């Protein structure tokens, strides 16, 4: 059984899966892990014949509590206001800060094949759907304070109520302190010193806590969603799932105050690129929209879903890692498309490709390595389809479509990171000649012998090419076992002006005999 099967075991016929996002800045790539995990669970649930819904919320009632990276003074005067009440940042559309950032992030969902029902917490509050829950919490404020103290050590004053009104004078929600619930209204004060990141206006008064006039603290709001939506499964990052953390507090509130069930928890670790600790507010790390513009959706889904949720993911966005990812995905594809696939591999391919397990298409037979495609797209005189035809390869529809996807990825990488892509940009023959002249005598002799062998090869394929490299080295007195660096440095110098490069046999097989010989000679 996979981790998804275990999560679904014992679920009723109707399964509600929930997740949400506070749209306080541009979402980084780590935000995608929860989305793809929940979408995968929903897909497998439907495969089992369950009625599964994946709900995704916009937590736009949360306060603006810091300035998003790159926005300057744009949001300073809006600190403390609900996210829906702050204006959209420059350069992004939308009626508000919340709408702008949420729309940018969730636009990636369609690209990734994520099927979801959206909701906005401002709509939920304004429609009165949480009024009964708010009343329950206000009447049970002493119990809430006790749970906070017992589980997280957070002490609240005896007059504190679990509600954050929107100040009628300044519109802030992060600076208000509520007291004295009389069954219809709460007293509140908009304090100047309640938080360090915003200053209240000092207004005080009474206000109804219903109909969108404020919100619950988020640990209570989390439990309130479970009750309102009947949530069956909901994952969260490991920081929320730690002992005495947010999830434990919300679970106790759900059981003891709301008397509702706690969803099956799916804790998950972080997803990072290059080991970087990402932050939306600090502008550290690639955004989710940037990554989905760069990588094919099925490959990105695979990179996230191949790893158990409790294990961290760190992916290096470099050519060797991308090459390896394509190879592994293709291997999984061939396994899933086989006559008797392993169930776990069939499931992983299906959720990675956002398809039903019964709809696995034929895997491509011809699929050049990604690094070879990346190298070729940087040669303006080469059209890949014409190049493949010159190689004498007859491609199926699956071959052609998959090669086109690799080509599009290579072009996107070249545009977004030209320095990274240029490590595989082939030298023109005159540049190759200059590199050749700087090599040791034995290396030049090796290249000359290699050109002769290559011209005589009966078949231009990866295995024959690799064998010819080693045999040519031996012909000039270089032992490829002990002096492999000499051999491949010579080859990569005249190809790319680099010390290292892709696997020679596979790369040169796709580049072609003529292109290779031009540089060796």
N, C-alpha and C positions, 0 to 999 in steps of 0.2 A: 504493500500500500504506500502511496505517496503522502506527503504532508497534507495535501488538499483532501485526499480521501479520508484521512483521519479527522480533519477539521469538520467534514460533512457528516461523519458517522453519528447517527442518532438525531440528525436534524429532522424537523417535521416536513411535510410536503411543501409548505410555503417557507421560503428562505429569504430573509431580508439582510442584505450586506450593506454596511454603512461606512462612509469615510467622509472627511471634510478638510477644508483648507482655509486658513486665515490669510486673506489676500492683502498682506501688508507690504509687499514688495515683489519683485520679479522672482518667480519660483525657480530654484536651482534643480539640477538633475536628480538630487536625492529625493525630491518630492514625488518622482515618478514611481518609486518602488512600491509604496503603499497602493497607489492607483492600479498598478499592474498585478500585484498580488490579489487584490480584491476582485479585479476583473477575471483573473484566472479561476478563482474560487467559484464565481458566478457561472462561468462557462462549464466547469466540470459538474456543477450542481444541475445545470440544464441537461447535460449529457446523461445524468442519472435519472432524468425525468422529473426533477423537482421544479417547482415554480419559483425561480430565483430572480430577485430584483437587486440591482446594485444602485444604491442611492449615494449621491455625492453632494455635499453641502458647501455653501459659501458662508463662512462665519463672518459676515459683514457687520454684525452688531458689536464686534470686538473694538476696543479703542485703538486709535493711532498712538502707539507707544514709543516709536522711534522714527527717525527720518530715513527713508529708503536711500540706498546708495545712488549718487549721481543726480539727486533732485534739488540740491542746494537748499535755499530758504523756502522752497515751494510749500512745504507742509508744516513749517514752524508754527504758524498761527492756528493750525488744526490739530495739534497734539492734544490728546485726550478726548477728541470727538469720535463717534462711531465711524468705522471705515466707510460706511455708505454715505456719510455726510461730508467727507473730505473730497475735494475736486480731483479729477484724474490728473496724473502727471503729464508733463509736456511730452509729446511724441507718441502717446498711447491714447486711443479712443476710449469712449465710455463716459457715462454720466457721473462717475465717481471714481475715487481711488480703488475701492473694492471691485467695481465693475471692470475697470481697466486691467488690473492685475489678474483677476479671476478669469476673465475672457481670454487673455493672452495664454494663461496656463492651460485652460481647458480646451483651447483650440488644438492642442496636441492630441487630445483624446481621439478625435476622428482619424487623425493620421495613424494612430496606434491601434485602431480598431476597437477602442474601449466603448462598451455599451453601458450607458448610465442614465439614471433619472436625476436631474439637478433640482436642488432647492436652495433657497436663500433664507438665512435665519431672520432677516428683517421681515420677510413675508410671513414666516411662521409666527413671530411675535405679534405683528400687526393684525393678523387674522384671528388672534385670540386662541390659537390651538394650544398654547402653553399656559393659559390663564389659570386653569385648575391646578396645574403642577406648581406654578408660582405661589398660589394660595397655600398649597400643602407645605411648601418649603418655609414660607413666612410664619406659618403657625407652628412649625417644628424647628424654629431657629435654634433653640437650645440644644436639640439633638444634633443638628448640623455642626454647631460649635464644638460639641463633645467629640464627634467623629474626627473633625479636623485636628483637635488636640491629641486624641489618642493615637491616630495613625501617622500624622505627619509632624506633630509637635507644634503646629501653628495655633497660636492662642488668639482668640477674638474677644473683644470686650463684651460684657453682658448685654449691652444695648445694640450690638451689631446685628443687622439683618442681612440674610443672603440675597441681596438684590442691589443692582446698580441702576439708579434712575438716570434719565437724560435730563440734565439741568435745563430748566425752562428759560434761564437767562442767557447762558453762554453756549448751550448745546453740547457740553462735554458729558461723557459717561464714565471716563476713567478717573475723575476727581470727586465723585459723589459718594457720600456715606449715608446709608439709610438706617432709620430707627423707627420704633413705635408704629407697628402695624395695627390698624383699628378694624380690619376686615374689609376696608374699602380704599384706604390710602396709606401711604407711608410718609413719615417725616424725613426730610433729607437736608443735607448741607453740602454745598459745592466748595470743598476745602482747598486752600492754597498749598497746603503741605502734606496732602494725603499720599502723593507719589512724587518721585524725584524727576520724572520726565514730563510732567505737565503741571500747570498751575490753575487751580480752580478760581472762580470769580468771587466766591464768598456768599453767593445767594443761598437762601434757605427757604423752605416752604413745605407743602404737602402735595403729593401727586398720586394718582392711581398707578399701581404697578402693572396694570393690564393694558392690552391692546397696543403693545409696542412702545410704551413709555420708558422702557428700560430693559435690562437683561439680567439673567442669572450669572453668578460667577461660573467660570467655564467648567469646573469639575462637576458642579451641579447641572449645568447645561448638558454636559456629556451624558449623565445619567438620565436627564429629562428626554433626550433624543431616543435613548433605548426604549423608554416607556412609550413615548408618542408613536414611534415608527414600528415598534415590535421587532427591534434589531436582533438577528440571530447570530451573526458573526461580524466582528470588527477587529481589525488589527491596529497596531500602533507601534511607533518606534520604541526601542528598548529603554530610552530615558523615561518614557511614561509608564513602562511596565515594571520598573524596578521596585524593590520592596519599599513600602511606605510612599510610593510614588502616586502619580495622578490616577492611574487606573485602579489602584487598591482603594483610594479614597472614594472615587466615583462608584466603585462596586459596592462599598459599604453603604453609601447613600442610597443607591438603587434598592438594595435589599431591605435596609432598615427604615427608610423614610418613604420611598415610593412603593415599596412592596412589589417590585417587578424583577424579572429575571435579568441576569447579567449575560451578555452575549459571549459566545465562544471567542476567546482571545487568540489572536495570531500575532505574537510579538515579532518584530523584525529589526534587523541590524541596519547600519548605515550603508548607503551607496555613494561611493566617492570616485572621482576621476583623478588618477595620479596621486592618490593618497591625500589630496587637499581637503581640509575641513571647510565645507562650503557654508556660505552665509548670504542670504538674500539681502539683508540690510547693509552688509559691508561690500557687496558686489564681488564676493570671492567665489570663484568657480563658474563653470558654464551653466547657463540657464537651460531649463527643460526645453524651451522652444528652439534654442540654438542646437541642442543635441538631436532633437527630432528632425530638424532640417538637414542634419548631416548624415545620420545613419538610417538605413532602411528600417521600417517599422518591425519587421519580423526579426531582424538581427538584434535590434535594441530590446525587444521583448525577450528574446532568448538570453541575452546577456544578464538580464534581471532575474528571469524565472528559472534558469538552470541551477541557481544556488538556493539552498534551503534558507527560508526567511531568517532563521536565528544566526546565520553566518553573514559576516560583512562582505560587501562587494567592493573591490577596488579595481577599476579598469584603467589601464594606461591607454590613452587615446593616441597611440603611435602606430606606425605601419606594421611592425611585427605582431602587435596585439590584435589589430584589425584583421590581418592575414590569418592568424590562428583562429579568430572568432568565426570567420567565414568557413574555414576548413571544418571546424567542429560542428557548425550548423549544417553544413552539407552532409557530414557523416550521419548526424541525427536524422536528416531528411531521408537519406537512403535507407536507414534502418526502419523508419516509420512507414516508408513506401514498400517495404519488402512484403513477401507473402504472409509471413507469420511474425509480425513485429512484437517486440517486448512491450507489454502494456504501459510501463512507466515511460518508455521512450516515445511511444505513440502519443501518450498524453502530453508530454513535454513539447513535442513538435506541434501538436494541435494548439496548445495555449500560447506557444511562441508565435505561431502563424495566424492566430485569431480565426481558426476554422474548427469545424467539427472533426472528430477523430475519423469519421467515416469518409471524409472528403479529402484525404491526403493525395495530392497530385503526384504524377511521376517525377522522380528526381532527375536533374540534368545529368547527361552523360559526359558532356564536354564543359569543363568549368576551369578556365585558367586561374592561377592564383591572383588574389587581389593586388599584390604588389606589382605583378606583371602588367595588369590593367592600368594601375596608377602610373607606371612608367610610360606606357604607350600613349595615354591621353595627354601627356605633356609634350608630345611630338605633333606640332600643328599640321604636318603634312600627312599624318596617318589617320585614316578613318577605320575604326576597329572592325566594323563588319566587312569592309573590303580586305583588311589585313587577314581576317580569319578565312575568307574565301581563298586568298593567295596561299594560305597554309594547306588548302585542300580539305578543310573540315566541313562536313555537312551537319548543320545544327538542327536539332528538333526545335519545336516551339518553346519547350521548357528551357533548352540550352540558350536560345536567343533571348528570352525574357530575363533569365538570370544574369546573363552577360550584360544586358542593358542596365540592369539594376546595379551591378558592380561598377559599370562605367559611370553611371550617375553619381554613385558614392565617391568615386575617384575624382570626378570633376568638382563635387561639393567640397571635398577635402582640399583640393588644389586651390579653390577660391578662398576658403576660410583660413587655411594655414599653408601658404605657399612655401614657407621655409621648410616645413615638415615634408611636404610632397616633393620638394626639389631634391631631397636626398636620393630619389630614384629617377631623376631626370637624366636621360642618357646624353652623353657628350656627342657633339657632332664629330665626324671623322678627323678633322684637323685638330680639335681639342684632344681627341684620343691619342693622336700621334705625339703630341707634346707630353702627355702623361707617359706614353710608352718609352720615350727617350730618357725619362728620368728614372726608369727602373734599373735594377741590377742586370748584369749581362745574362745570368741564368734565367731571370724572369722574362727578359726579351726573347731568349731562345725558346723558352716554354711557350710564349704566345705565338711565335712563328710555327712551332711544331703543332700547336693546337689548331691554328688556322688550317694547316694542311690536313690534319685528321678530320676536322669538321667538314672540309670540302669533299672528303671522300666517304663520309658516313652514308650508308645506303638508306637509312631511315633517320629522320630528324625528330627524335623523341627524347624525353627526359632521361630515361635510363641510359640510352646510347651516349647522350651528351655528357652525362656525369662520368661514365666509364672513360670517355675520351679525354676528359680533364685529367684524371688520375694517370692514365697511360702516357699522356704527353709529358706530364711532370717526370715520370720515371725515365722517359726517353732522354731527358736532358740532365739526369742525375739528381733530381729532387725527389726525396722520399715524401709522398703525400701524407704519410702517417705522422712523421715527426716534423715536417716543414709545411704543413697545410697552410700556415699563415702566408708563406711566400707565394704559394700557388694562387690563393684566392685574393690576396692583396693585388697581385698583378692583374687579375681578371677585373676586379672591381675598380681599379684605378683607371683602366682604359674604358670602362663602361660609364662610371659615375664620378670619378675623382673622389673615391671613398675607400676606406679600409675594409668595410664590411658591406654586405648586401644580401639579397634573397638567395634561396637555394638555386644554385646555378642551373641544374638540369631543367627544372620546371620553368624557370624564368626564360632561359634562352630558347626553349622549345616553343614558347609562345611569341617571343620577339621575332623569331625566324632566322633562317640561315643567312640570308643576304645581309640583314641589318647587323648581325653578329660579325660576319667576316669583314665588313667594311671597317670595323673598329679594330679588329685583331690585326689587320694587314697594314 
